[in-house]
Amino acid sequence: MTSNLAAVSYGVNLSPESLDNVRKTLAESGVAVSSESHGGDDRFAVVTASLTAGTETAADLAVVRRKIAEAAQAGVDTAIVPEGLRQASRKLLIMDVDSTLIQQEVIELLAEHAGKREEVTAVTEAAMRGELDFAQSLHARVAVLAGLPAAVVDSVRHEVRLSLGAAELVAAFKAAGHVVAVVSGGFNQILGPIAQELGLDYWIANELEIVDGALTGKVLGAVIDRAAKEKYLRAWAAAEGINLEHTIAVGDGANDLDMLNAAGIGVAFNAKPAVRAAADAVINIPYLDAVRHIANV
C-alpha cells in the first residue's frame, strides 16, 4: 500500500553525518533508499530520497515515522511522504494562522492593550496543549477585551508579521496551480486583509463583535474549533475536486489535530509536543516554506 514513498530531510544542520543517521534508521525499519536528490537554498538544505519496500500498511508507515522522529538530530527533520501526494497535479494546502502562517498569537496582542496579556497567554498555551476546551477558552479570553476601542484591532493588524517563508510558500503553491486555504481560531478582522494580500482561495476565522466602536468581549456565531477546522478541510477539498490524500495541513496546536489527522499529510510547525507526536511530519526550523519540499512544490 505504501511502498511508493519519499523521505524528505531538511534542516539548518543537514550534513553527511545526519543523512547517514536517516539512512541507518530507515534500514533498521526495513526501508531501503533507492535514489537521492539534493537541493534547498541558502537558509537550509534538503535531500529527497525515494524509498522501496518495508511499509505494507499505514501502521508500518506510522512506525517508520516514529522511529525517524526519535532518531532525529538537532536542526534536522525528515518527512516520510507518499509519492502519490508529491506527484499529484493539484493539491490543497490548508494552514492554521496564529503561530503558523503568522508569528504571533493575535489574542495575546489584543489582550496586551487591555493589560491582560499574561493572563490570556497562560490560557492560550493551555488550550494549545489540549488541556482546555478551545471554544470555552476562546470565550474566556475574548471576554477580557470588552470595552476596548475598535481602533485597537487596526493597531494589532499592523503588528502582525508573517512567518518566515509564508509568502513564498503561498506564492509557490498558487503559481503551480494548487489551492491554498487557511482556517483560524483567531479573528476575521485580522485575517481578512492578510488573506486578500496573499490571494488565498479560502479562509475563515472567528468574528469579534463590535458595537458602537468598541469590542463587546464576544464573538459572533459558532467558534472555529478543531472540529470546524477538519470540516472546512473536507468541504474545500470536495469543492475543488481534490482527493483528501492530496491535501497538506499545517498547524501548531491541539485544535489543529483533527485537521492534521484528516489530511493526506499533517505537518506540525514548531508545534506543541502532543502535536509533534501525532503529526505525520514536523518542521522545527522557523521557515514555513519547508512545506514546499515536503509537498514537492
ChimeraX commands (.cxc) that place a marker at each C-alpha (Angstrom):
marker #1 position 0.00,0.00,0.00 radius 0.5
marker #1 position 2.70,2.50,0.95 radius 0.5
marker #1 position 5.71,1.24,-0.97 radius 0.5
marker #1 position 5.98,4.38,-3.15 radius 0.5
marker #1 position 7.38,6.83,-0.63 radius 0.5
marker #1 position 9.85,9.65,-0.37 radius 0.5
marker #1 position 11.93,10.59,2.65 radius 0.5
marker #1 position 12.43,14.36,2.63 radius 0.5
marker #1 position 15.16,15.53,5.02 radius 0.5
marker #1 position 15.51,19.26,5.66 radius 0.5
marker #1 position 17.15,21.49,8.21 radius 0.5
marker #1 position 19.75,24.07,9.06 radius 0.5
marker #1 position 22.23,21.41,10.23 radius 0.5
marker #1 position 21.83,18.91,7.41 radius 0.5
marker #1 position 25.18,17.14,6.96 radius 0.5
marker #1 position 26.58,13.85,5.63 radius 0.5
marker #1 position 26.52,12.53,9.20 radius 0.5
marker #1 position 22.88,13.45,9.75 radius 0.5
marker #1 position 21.90,11.86,6.43 radius 0.5
marker #1 position 23.77,8.69,7.38 radius 0.5
marker #1 position 21.69,8.68,10.55 radius 0.5
marker #1 position 18.49,8.89,8.48 radius 0.5
marker #1 position 19.62,6.08,6.16 radius 0.5
marker #1 position 20.53,3.89,9.13 radius 0.5
marker #1 position 17.15,4.45,10.77 radius 0.5
marker #1 position 15.32,3.67,7.54 radius 0.5
marker #1 position 17.36,0.49,7.04 radius 0.5
marker #1 position 16.60,-0.63,10.59 radius 0.5
marker #1 position 12.92,-0.11,9.76 radius 0.5
marker #1 position 13.19,-2.32,6.69 radius 0.5
marker #1 position 13.08,0.55,4.19 radius 0.5
marker #1 position 15.74,0.91,1.50 radius 0.5
marker #1 position 16.84,4.15,-0.18 radius 0.5
marker #1 position 16.77,3.71,-3.96 radius 0.5
marker #1 position 17.85,7.19,-5.06 radius 0.5
marker #1 position 18.62,10.65,-3.68 radius 0.5
marker #1 position 18.43,14.24,-4.90 radius 0.5
marker #1 position 19.91,17.25,-3.14 radius 0.5
marker #1 position 18.58,20.80,-3.12 radius 0.5
marker #1 position 17.45,23.65,-0.90 radius 0.5
marker #1 position 18.55,27.24,-0.56 radius 0.5
marker #1 position 20.93,29.34,1.49 radius 0.5
marker #1 position 18.78,29.03,4.64 radius 0.5
marker #1 position 18.56,25.25,4.85 radius 0.5
marker #1 position 19.36,22.15,2.84 radius 0.5
marker #1 position 17.03,19.46,1.53 radius 0.5
marker #1 position 17.64,15.86,0.49 radius 0.5
marker #1 position 14.85,13.79,-1.04 radius 0.5
marker #1 position 15.26,10.01,-1.11 radius 0.5
marker #1 position 13.00,7.57,-2.96 radius 0.5
marker #1 position 12.16,4.58,-0.78 radius 0.5
marker #1 position 11.36,0.99,-1.63 radius 0.5
marker #1 position 9.81,-1.86,0.36 radius 0.5
marker #1 position 9.23,-2.26,4.06 radius 0.5
marker #1 position 5.91,-0.48,4.57 radius 0.5
marker #1 position 2.90,-2.58,3.70 radius 0.5
marker #1 position 0.30,-0.88,5.90 radius 0.5
marker #1 position -0.47,2.52,7.40 radius 0.5
marker #1 position 0.59,1.09,10.77 radius 0.5
marker #1 position 4.01,0.20,9.32 radius 0.5
marker #1 position 4.34,3.72,7.98 radius 0.5
marker #1 position 3.48,5.19,11.38 radius 0.5
marker #1 position 6.20,3.08,12.98 radius 0.5
marker #1 position 8.80,4.29,10.47 radius 0.5
marker #1 position 7.78,7.89,11.05 radius 0.5
marker #1 position 8.04,7.44,14.82 radius 0.5
marker #1 position 11.50,5.90,14.58 radius 0.5
marker #1 position 12.68,8.68,12.27 radius 0.5
marker #1 position 11.39,11.30,14.72 radius 0.5
marker #1 position 13.02,9.60,17.70 radius 0.5
marker #1 position 16.37,9.39,15.92 radius 0.5
marker #1 position 16.32,12.94,14.57 radius 0.5
marker #1 position 19.34,15.10,15.26 radius 0.5
marker #1 position 19.03,18.75,16.28 radius 0.5
marker #1 position 18.28,21.01,13.33 radius 0.5
marker #1 position 17.29,18.15,11.02 radius 0.5
marker #1 position 13.84,16.69,10.34 radius 0.5
marker #1 position 12.69,14.01,7.92 radius 0.5
marker #1 position 9.20,13.62,6.50 radius 0.5
marker #1 position 8.02,10.31,5.01 radius 0.5
marker #1 position 5.63,11.31,2.25 radius 0.5
marker #1 position 3.53,9.21,-0.16 radius 0.5
marker #1 position 4.71,9.80,-3.73 radius 0.5
marker #1 position 1.06,9.97,-4.77 radius 0.5
marker #1 position 0.76,13.24,-2.86 radius 0.5
marker #1 position 4.10,14.60,-4.04 radius 0.5
marker #1 position 3.29,13.88,-7.68 radius 0.5
marker #1 position -0.37,14.98,-7.62 radius 0.5
marker #1 position -1.14,17.59,-10.26 radius 0.5
marker #1 position -3.44,19.51,-7.93 radius 0.5
marker #1 position -3.16,19.78,-4.16 radius 0.5
marker #1 position -4.82,21.66,-1.32 radius 0.5
marker #1 position -2.66,23.32,1.32 radius 0.5
marker #1 position -4.59,24.29,4.45 radius 0.5
marker #1 position -2.93,26.11,7.34 radius 0.5
marker #1 position -3.59,27.37,10.82 radius 0.5
marker #1 position -2.88,31.10,11.27 radius 0.5
marker #1 position -1.64,32.13,14.71 radius 0.5
marker #1 position 1.92,30.87,15.29 radius 0.5
marker #1 position 1.80,29.17,11.88 radius 0.5
marker #1 position 1.00,31.49,8.97 radius 0.5
marker #1 position 1.87,34.41,11.25 radius 0.5
marker #1 position 4.44,34.64,14.02 radius 0.5
marker #1 position 2.16,35.95,16.75 radius 0.5
marker #1 position -0.93,34.92,18.72 radius 0.5
marker #1 position -3.36,37.74,17.91 radius 0.5
marker #1 position -5.46,37.28,21.05 radius 0.5
marker #1 position -2.34,37.98,23.10 radius 0.5
marker #1 position -1.60,41.17,21.18 radius 0.5
marker #1 position -5.18,42.34,21.75 radius 0.5
marker #1 position -5.04,41.38,25.43 radius 0.5
marker #1 position -1.92,43.47,25.90 radius 0.5
marker #1 position -3.98,46.55,25.11 radius 0.5
marker #1 position -6.35,45.52,27.90 radius 0.5
marker #1 position -3.48,44.94,30.34 radius 0.5
marker #1 position -4.28,41.21,30.43 radius 0.5
marker #1 position -1.55,39.66,28.27 radius 0.5
marker #1 position -0.02,37.35,30.89 radius 0.5
marker #1 position -3.43,36.04,31.93 radius 0.5
marker #1 position -4.53,35.40,28.35 radius 0.5
marker #1 position -1.19,33.89,27.31 radius 0.5
marker #1 position -1.45,31.27,30.07 radius 0.5
marker #1 position -4.93,30.28,28.89 radius 0.5
marker #1 position -3.84,30.22,25.23 radius 0.5
marker #1 position -0.89,27.94,25.96 radius 0.5
marker #1 position -3.06,25.54,27.97 radius 0.5
marker #1 position -5.61,25.43,25.14 radius 0.5
marker #1 position -2.90,24.79,22.54 radius 0.5
marker #1 position -1.58,21.91,24.66 radius 0.5
marker #1 position -5.09,20.44,24.64 radius 0.5
marker #1 position -5.67,20.96,28.36 radius 0.5
marker #1 position -8.73,23.19,27.88 radius 0.5
marker #1 position -11.73,23.11,25.57 radius 0.5
marker #1 position -10.84,25.53,22.80 radius 0.5
marker #1 position -14.27,27.17,22.45 radius 0.5
marker #1 position -14.61,27.75,26.19 radius 0.5
marker #1 position -11.08,29.11,26.40 radius 0.5
marker #1 position -11.69,31.45,23.46 radius 0.5
marker #1 position -14.83,32.91,25.04 radius 0.5
marker #1 position -12.95,33.43,28.31 radius 0.5
marker #1 position -10.02,35.15,26.57 radius 0.5
marker #1 position -12.19,37.37,24.37 radius 0.5
marker #1 position -14.24,38.45,27.40 radius 0.5
marker #1 position -11.24,40.39,28.78 radius 0.5
marker #1 position -11.28,42.55,25.64 radius 0.5
marker #1 position -14.69,44.06,26.43 radius 0.5
marker #1 position -14.64,47.84,26.16 radius 0.5
marker #1 position -11.50,48.15,24.03 radius 0.5
marker #1 position -11.95,50.62,21.18 radius 0.5
marker #1 position -12.26,49.01,17.76 radius 0.5
marker #1 position -9.22,51.01,16.66 radius 0.5
marker #1 position -7.12,48.59,18.73 radius 0.5
marker #1 position -7.88,45.90,16.15 radius 0.5
marker #1 position -6.40,48.07,13.42 radius 0.5
marker #1 position -3.34,48.72,15.56 radius 0.5
marker #1 position -2.82,45.00,16.18 radius 0.5
marker #1 position -3.23,44.24,12.48 radius 0.5
marker #1 position -0.14,46.33,11.81 radius 0.5
marker #1 position 1.82,44.44,14.48 radius 0.5
marker #1 position 1.26,41.07,12.83 radius 0.5
marker #1 position 4.16,39.56,10.89 radius 0.5
marker #1 position 4.00,36.60,8.52 radius 0.5
marker #1 position 6.14,33.61,9.44 radius 0.5
marker #1 position 9.43,33.39,7.57 radius 0.5
marker #1 position 8.81,31.86,4.17 radius 0.5
marker #1 position 4.99,32.11,4.43 radius 0.5
marker #1 position 4.53,34.46,1.47 radius 0.5
marker #1 position 6.95,32.40,-0.62 radius 0.5
marker #1 position 5.11,29.20,0.28 radius 0.5
marker #1 position 1.71,30.56,-0.73 radius 0.5
marker #1 position 3.08,32.08,-3.93 radius 0.5
marker #1 position 4.74,28.81,-4.95 radius 0.5
marker #1 position 1.57,26.76,-4.41 radius 0.5
marker #1 position -0.56,29.29,-6.28 radius 0.5
marker #1 position 1.91,29.54,-9.18 radius 0.5
marker #1 position 1.82,25.75,-9.56 radius 0.5
marker #1 position -2.00,25.76,-9.78 radius 0.5
marker #1 position -2.70,24.40,-6.31 radius 0.5
marker #1 position -5.30,25.61,-3.80 radius 0.5
marker #1 position -4.33,27.44,-0.60 radius 0.5
marker #1 position -6.63,27.88,2.38 radius 0.5
marker #1 position -6.38,28.94,6.00 radius 0.5
marker #1 position -8.70,28.22,8.89 radius 0.5
marker #1 position -8.19,30.06,12.14 radius 0.5
marker #1 position -9.33,30.14,15.73 radius 0.5
marker #1 position -8.35,33.82,15.51 radius 0.5
marker #1 position -10.34,36.67,14.03 radius 0.5
marker #1 position -11.65,37.71,10.63 radius 0.5
marker #1 position -10.80,41.35,11.30 radius 0.5
marker #1 position -7.11,40.43,11.34 radius 0.5
marker #1 position -7.12,37.57,8.83 radius 0.5
marker #1 position -9.15,39.26,6.09 radius 0.5
marker #1 position -6.50,41.72,4.91 radius 0.5
marker #1 position -3.79,39.03,5.11 radius 0.5
marker #1 position -5.89,36.62,3.05 radius 0.5
marker #1 position -6.52,39.25,0.40 radius 0.5
marker #1 position -2.86,40.27,0.26 radius 0.5
marker #1 position -1.72,36.67,-0.18 radius 0.5
marker #1 position -4.50,35.80,-2.62 radius 0.5
marker #1 position -5.79,32.86,-0.60 radius 0.5
marker #1 position -8.51,30.73,-2.17 radius 0.5
marker #1 position -10.39,30.05,1.07 radius 0.5
marker #1 position -10.20,31.47,4.56 radius 0.5
marker #1 position -12.31,31.64,7.70 radius 0.5
marker #1 position -11.90,32.73,11.31 radius 0.5
marker #1 position -13.99,33.96,14.23 radius 0.5
marker #1 position -15.74,37.34,14.15 radius 0.5
marker #1 position -15.19,39.78,17.01 radius 0.5
marker #1 position -18.39,41.57,17.93 radius 0.5
marker #1 position -18.06,45.35,17.71 radius 0.5
marker #1 position -20.85,47.66,18.88 radius 0.5
marker #1 position -20.70,51.45,18.91 radius 0.5
marker #1 position -16.99,51.42,18.07 radius 0.5
marker #1 position -15.93,49.09,20.89 radius 0.5
marker #1 position -15.32,45.37,21.39 radius 0.5
marker #1 position -18.08,43.71,23.38 radius 0.5
marker #1 position -15.95,40.81,24.60 radius 0.5
marker #1 position -17.92,38.34,22.50 radius 0.5
marker #1 position -17.54,36.50,19.21 radius 0.5
marker #1 position -20.36,36.14,16.72 radius 0.5
marker #1 position -21.61,32.72,15.64 radius 0.5
marker #1 position -20.07,29.30,16.09 radius 0.5
marker #1 position -16.43,29.15,17.19 radius 0.5
marker #1 position -13.87,27.84,14.71 radius 0.5
marker #1 position -12.53,24.94,16.79 radius 0.5
marker #1 position -10.73,21.70,15.98 radius 0.5
marker #1 position -13.87,20.03,14.60 radius 0.5
marker #1 position -14.57,23.04,12.37 radius 0.5
marker #1 position -11.03,23.00,11.01 radius 0.5
marker #1 position -11.43,19.41,9.84 radius 0.5
marker #1 position -14.89,20.22,8.46 radius 0.5
marker #1 position -13.55,23.03,6.28 radius 0.5
marker #1 position -10.63,20.92,5.07 radius 0.5
marker #1 position -13.05,18.29,3.84 radius 0.5
marker #1 position -15.51,20.81,2.40 radius 0.5
marker #1 position -12.93,22.83,0.50 radius 0.5
marker #1 position -11.20,19.73,-0.85 radius 0.5
marker #1 position -14.56,18.42,-2.06 radius 0.5
marker #1 position -15.45,21.78,-3.62 radius 0.5
marker #1 position -12.19,21.73,-5.58 radius 0.5
marker #1 position -12.44,18.07,-6.53 radius 0.5
marker #1 position -9.21,17.27,-4.68 radius 0.5
marker #1 position -8.79,13.89,-3.01 radius 0.5
marker #1 position -8.04,14.11,0.72 radius 0.5
marker #1 position -4.89,12.08,0.03 radius 0.5
marker #1 position -3.61,15.10,-1.90 radius 0.5
marker #1 position -4.09,17.60,0.93 radius 0.5
marker #1 position -1.45,19.06,3.24 radius 0.5
marker #1 position -2.46,20.52,6.62 radius 0.5
marker #1 position -0.12,22.62,8.77 radius 0.5
marker #1 position -0.62,23.70,12.38 radius 0.5
marker #1 position 0.92,24.01,15.82 radius 0.5
marker #1 position -1.75,23.47,18.46 radius 0.5
marker #1 position -4.16,20.86,19.79 radius 0.5
marker #1 position -7.06,22.49,17.95 radius 0.5
marker #1 position -5.30,21.55,14.68 radius 0.5
marker #1 position -5.10,17.82,15.44 radius 0.5
marker #1 position -8.30,16.71,13.67 radius 0.5
marker #1 position -7.33,18.65,10.56 radius 0.5
marker #1 position -3.79,17.23,10.59 radius 0.5
marker #1 position -5.12,13.70,11.00 radius 0.5
marker #1 position -7.64,14.02,8.16 radius 0.5
marker #1 position -5.20,15.45,5.61 radius 0.5
marker #1 position -3.03,13.42,3.26 radius 0.5
marker #1 position -0.13,14.58,5.38 radius 0.5
marker #1 position -0.32,16.58,8.60 radius 0.5
marker #1 position 2.64,18.85,9.37 radius 0.5
marker #1 position 3.44,20.18,12.85 radius 0.5
marker #1 position 5.12,23.57,12.56 radius 0.5
marker #1 position 7.19,24.47,15.64 radius 0.5
marker #1 position 4.38,22.79,17.49 radius 0.5
marker #1 position 3.43,21.70,20.98 radius 0.5
marker #1 position 4.81,18.24,21.98 radius 0.5
marker #1 position 1.45,16.48,21.66 radius 0.5
marker #1 position 1.03,17.84,18.14 radius 0.5
marker #1 position 4.55,16.84,17.08 radius 0.5
marker #1 position 3.88,13.32,18.36 radius 0.5
marker #1 position 0.63,13.00,16.41 radius 0.5
marker #1 position 1.66,14.65,13.12 radius 0.5
marker #1 position 2.95,12.84,10.05 radius 0.5
marker #1 position 5.82,15.32,9.69 radius 0.5
marker #1 position 7.40,18.07,11.76 radius 0.5
marker #1 position 9.17,21.33,10.98 radius 0.5
marker #1 position 11.33,22.54,13.85 radius 0.5
marker #1 position 13.01,25.40,11.96 radius 0.5
marker #1 position 11.40,28.85,11.54 radius 0.5
marker #1 position 10.93,28.56,7.77 radius 0.5
marker #1 position 7.34,27.74,6.84 radius 0.5
marker #1 position 8.26,27.20,3.20 radius 0.5
marker #1 position 9.93,23.93,4.17 radius 0.5
marker #1 position 6.40,22.66,3.43 radius 0.5
marker #1 position 7.21,23.19,-0.25 radius 0.5
marker #1 position 9.82,20.47,-0.14 radius 0.5
marker #1 position 7.60,18.06,1.77 radius 0.5
marker #1 position 4.85,18.51,-0.84 radius 0.5
marker #1 position 7.22,18.72,-3.85 radius 0.5
marker #1 position 6.01,22.16,-4.98 radius 0.5
marker link #1:1,2 radius 0.2
marker link #1:2,3 radius 0.2
marker link #1:3,4 radius 0.2
marker link #1:4,5 radius 0.2
marker link #1:5,6 radius 0.2
marker link #1:6,7 radius 0.2
marker link #1:7,8 radius 0.2
marker link #1:8,9 radius 0.2
marker link #1:9,10 radius 0.2
marker link #1:10,11 radius 0.2
marker link #1:11,12 radius 0.2
marker link #1:12,13 radius 0.2
marker link #1:13,14 radius 0.2
marker link #1:14,15 radius 0.2
marker link #1:15,16 radius 0.2
marker link #1:16,17 radius 0.2
marker link #1:17,18 radius 0.2
marker link #1:18,19 radius 0.2
marker link #1:19,20 radius 0.2
marker link #1:20,21 radius 0.2
marker link #1:21,22 radius 0.2
marker link #1:22,23 radius 0.2
marker link #1:23,24 radius 0.2
marker link #1:24,25 radius 0.2
marker link #1:25,26 radius 0.2
marker link #1:26,27 radius 0.2
marker link #1:27,28 radius 0.2
marker link #1:28,29 radius 0.2
marker link #1:29,30 radius 0.2
marker link #1:30,31 radius 0.2
marker link #1:31,32 radius 0.2
marker link #1:32,33 radius 0.2
marker link #1:33,34 radius 0.2
marker link #1:34,35 radius 0.2
marker link #1:35,36 radius 0.2
marker link #1:36,37 radius 0.2
marker link #1:37,38 radius 0.2
marker link #1:38,39 radius 0.2
marker link #1:39,40 radius 0.2
marker link #1:40,41 radius 0.2
marker link #1:41,42 radius 0.2
marker link #1:42,43 radius 0.2
marker link #1:43,44 radius 0.2
marker link #1:44,45 radius 0.2
marker link #1:45,46 radius 0.2
marker link #1:46,47 radius 0.2
marker link #1:47,48 radius 0.2
marker link #1:48,49 radius 0.2
marker link #1:49,50 radius 0.2
marker link #1:50,51 radius 0.2
marker link #1:51,52 radius 0.2
marker link #1:52,53 radius 0.2
marker link #1:53,54 radius 0.2
marker link #1:54,55 radius 0.2
marker link #1:55,56 radius 0.2
marker link #1:56,57 radius 0.2
marker link #1:57,58 radius 0.2
marker link #1:58,59 radius 0.2
marker link #1:59,60 radius 0.2
marker link #1:60,61 radius 0.2
marker link #1:61,62 radius 0.2
marker link #1:62,63 radius 0.2
marker link #1:63,64 radius 0.2
marker link #1:64,65 radius 0.2
marker link #1:65,66 radius 0.2
marker link #1:66,67 radius 0.2
marker link #1:67,68 radius 0.2
marker link #1:68,69 radius 0.2
marker link #1:69,70 radius 0.2
marker link #1:70,71 radius 0.2
marker link #1:71,72 radius 0.2
marker link #1:72,73 radius 0.2
marker link #1:73,74 radius 0.2
marker link #1:74,75 radius 0.2
marker link #1:75,76 radius 0.2
marker link #1:76,77 radius 0.2
marker link #1:77,78 radius 0.2
marker link #1:78,79 radius 0.2
marker link #1:79,80 radius 0.2
marker link #1:80,81 radius 0.2
marker link #1:81,82 radius 0.2
marker link #1:82,83 radius 0.2
marker link #1:83,84 radius 0.2
marker link #1:84,85 radius 0.2
marker link #1:85,86 radius 0.2
marker link #1:86,87 radius 0.2
marker link #1:87,88 radius 0.2
marker link #1:88,89 radius 0.2
marker link #1:89,90 radius 0.2
marker link #1:90,91 radius 0.2
marker link #1:91,92 radius 0.2
marker link #1:92,93 radius 0.2
marker link #1:93,94 radius 0.2
marker link #1:94,95 radius 0.2
marker link #1:95,96 radius 0.2
marker link #1:96,97 radius 0.2
marker link #1:97,98 radius 0.2
marker link #1:98,99 radius 0.2
marker link #1:99,100 radius 0.2
marker link #1:100,101 radius 0.2
marker link #1:101,102 radius 0.2
marker link #1:102,103 radius 0.2
marker link #1:103,104 radius 0.2
marker link #1:104,105 radius 0.2
marker link #1:105,106 radius 0.2
marker link #1:106,107 radius 0.2
marker link #1:107,108 radius 0.2
marker link #1:108,109 radius 0.2
marker link #1:109,110 radius 0.2
marker link #1:110,111 radius 0.2
marker link #1:111,112 radius 0.2
marker link #1:112,113 radius 0.2
marker link #1:113,114 radius 0.2
marker link #1:114,115 radius 0.2
marker link #1:115,116 radius 0.2
marker link #1:116,117 radius 0.2
marker link #1:117,118 radius 0.2
marker link #1:118,119 radius 0.2
marker link #1:119,120 radius 0.2
marker link #1:120,121 radius 0.2
marker link #1:121,122 radius 0.2
marker link #1:122,123 radius 0.2
marker link #1:123,124 radius 0.2
marker link #1:124,125 radius 0.2
marker link #1:125,126 radius 0.2
marker link #1:126,127 radius 0.2
marker link #1:127,128 radius 0.2
marker link #1:128,129 radius 0.2
marker link #1:129,130 radius 0.2
marker link #1:130,131 radius 0.2
marker link #1:131,132 radius 0.2
marker link #1:132,133 radius 0.2
marker link #1:133,134 radius 0.2
marker link #1:134,135 radius 0.2
marker link #1:135,136 radius 0.2
marker link #1:136,137 radius 0.2
marker link #1:137,138 radius 0.2
marker link #1:138,139 radius 0.2
marker link #1:139,140 radius 0.2
marker link #1:140,141 radius 0.2
marker link #1:141,142 radius 0.2
marker link #1:142,143 radius 0.2
marker link #1:143,144 radius 0.2
marker link #1:144,145 radius 0.2
marker link #1:145,146 radius 0.2
marker link #1:146,147 radius 0.2
marker link #1:147,148 radius 0.2
marker link #1:148,149 radius 0.2
marker link #1:149,150 radius 0.2
marker link #1:150,151 radius 0.2
marker link #1:151,152 radius 0.2
marker link #1:152,153 radius 0.2
marker link #1:153,154 radius 0.2
marker link #1:154,155 radius 0.2
marker link #1:155,156 radius 0.2
marker link #1:156,157 radius 0.2
marker link #1:157,158 radius 0.2
marker link #1:158,159 radius 0.2
marker link #1:159,160 radius 0.2
marker link #1:160,161 radius 0.2
marker link #1:161,162 radius 0.2
marker link #1:162,163 radius 0.2
marker link #1:163,164 radius 0.2
marker link #1:164,165 radius 0.2
marker link #1:165,166 radius 0.2
marker link #1:166,167 radius 0.2
marker link #1:167,168 radius 0.2
marker link #1:168,169 radius 0.2
marker link #1:169,170 radius 0.2
marker link #1:170,171 radius 0.2
marker link #1:171,172 radius 0.2
marker link #1:172,173 radius 0.2
marker link #1:173,174 radius 0.2
marker link #1:174,175 radius 0.2
marker link #1:175,176 radius 0.2
marker link #1:176,177 radius 0.2
marker link #1:177,178 radius 0.2
marker link #1:178,179 radius 0.2
marker link #1:179,180 radius 0.2
marker link #1:180,181 radius 0.2
marker link #1:181,182 radius 0.2
marker link #1:182,183 radius 0.2
marker link #1:183,184 radius 0.2
marker link #1:184,185 radius 0.2
marker link #1:185,186 radius 0.2
marker link #1:186,187 radius 0.2
marker link #1:187,188 radius 0.2
marker link #1:188,189 radius 0.2
marker link #1:189,190 radius 0.2
marker link #1:190,191 radius 0.2
marker link #1:191,192 radius 0.2
marker link #1:192,193 radius 0.2
marker link #1:193,194 radius 0.2
marker link #1:194,195 radius 0.2
marker link #1:195,196 radius 0.2
marker link #1:196,197 radius 0.2
marker link #1:197,198 radius 0.2
marker link #1:198,199 radius 0.2
marker link #1:199,200 radius 0.2
marker link #1:200,201 radius 0.2
marker link #1:201,202 radius 0.2
marker link #1:202,203 radius 0.2
marker link #1:203,204 radius 0.2
marker link #1:204,205 radius 0.2
marker link #1:205,206 radius 0.2
marker link #1:206,207 radius 0.2
marker link #1:207,208 radius 0.2
marker link #1:208,209 radius 0.2
marker link #1:209,210 radius 0.2
marker link #1:210,211 radius 0.2
marker link #1:211,212 radius 0.2
marker link #1:212,213 radius 0.2
marker link #1:213,214 radius 0.2
marker link #1:214,215 radius 0.2
marker link #1:215,216 radius 0.2
marker link #1:216,217 radius 0.2
marker link #1:217,218 radius 0.2
marker link #1:218,219 radius 0.2
marker link #1:219,220 radius 0.2
marker link #1:220,221 radius 0.2
marker link #1:221,222 radius 0.2
marker link #1:222,223 radius 0.2
marker link #1:223,224 radius 0.2
marker link #1:224,225 radius 0.2
marker link #1:225,226 radius 0.2
marker link #1:226,227 radius 0.2
marker link #1:227,228 radius 0.2
marker link #1:228,229 radius 0.2
marker link #1:229,230 radius 0.2
marker link #1:230,231 radius 0.2
marker link #1:231,232 radius 0.2
marker link #1:232,233 radius 0.2
marker link #1:233,234 radius 0.2
marker link #1:234,235 radius 0.2
marker link #1:235,236 radius 0.2
marker link #1:236,237 radius 0.2
marker link #1:237,238 radius 0.2
marker link #1:238,239 radius 0.2
marker link #1:239,240 radius 0.2
marker link #1:240,241 radius 0.2
marker link #1:241,242 radius 0.2
marker link #1:242,243 radius 0.2
marker link #1:243,244 radius 0.2
marker link #1:244,245 radius 0.2
marker link #1:245,246 radius 0.2
marker link #1:246,247 radius 0.2
marker link #1:247,248 radius 0.2
marker link #1:248,249 radius 0.2
marker link #1:249,250 radius 0.2
marker link #1:250,251 radius 0.2
marker link #1:251,252 radius 0.2
marker link #1:252,253 radius 0.2
marker link #1:253,254 radius 0.2
marker link #1:254,255 radius 0.2
marker link #1:255,256 radius 0.2
marker link #1:256,257 radius 0.2
marker link #1:257,258 radius 0.2
marker link #1:258,259 radius 0.2
marker link #1:259,260 radius 0.2
marker link #1:260,261 radius 0.2
marker link #1:261,262 radius 0.2
marker link #1:262,263 radius 0.2
marker link #1:263,264 radius 0.2
marker link #1:264,265 radius 0.2
marker link #1:265,266 radius 0.2
marker link #1:266,267 radius 0.2
marker link #1:267,268 radius 0.2
marker link #1:268,269 radius 0.2
marker link #1:269,270 radius 0.2
marker link #1:270,271 radius 0.2
marker link #1:271,272 radius 0.2
marker link #1:272,273 radius 0.2
marker link #1:273,274 radius 0.2
marker link #1:274,275 radius 0.2
marker link #1:275,276 radius 0.2
marker link #1:276,277 radius 0.2
marker link #1:277,278 radius 0.2
marker link #1:278,279 radius 0.2
marker link #1:279,280 radius 0.2
marker link #1:280,281 radius 0.2
marker link #1:281,282 radius 0.2
marker link #1:282,283 radius 0.2
marker link #1:283,284 radius 0.2
marker link #1:284,285 radius 0.2
marker link #1:285,286 radius 0.2
marker link #1:286,287 radius 0.2
marker link #1:287,288 radius 0.2
marker link #1:288,289 radius 0.2
marker link #1:289,290 radius 0.2
marker link #1:290,291 radius 0.2
marker link #1:291,292 radius 0.2
marker link #1:292,293 radius 0.2
marker link #1:293,294 radius 0.2
marker link #1:294,295 radius 0.2
marker link #1:295,296 radius 0.2
marker link #1:296,297 radius 0.2
view
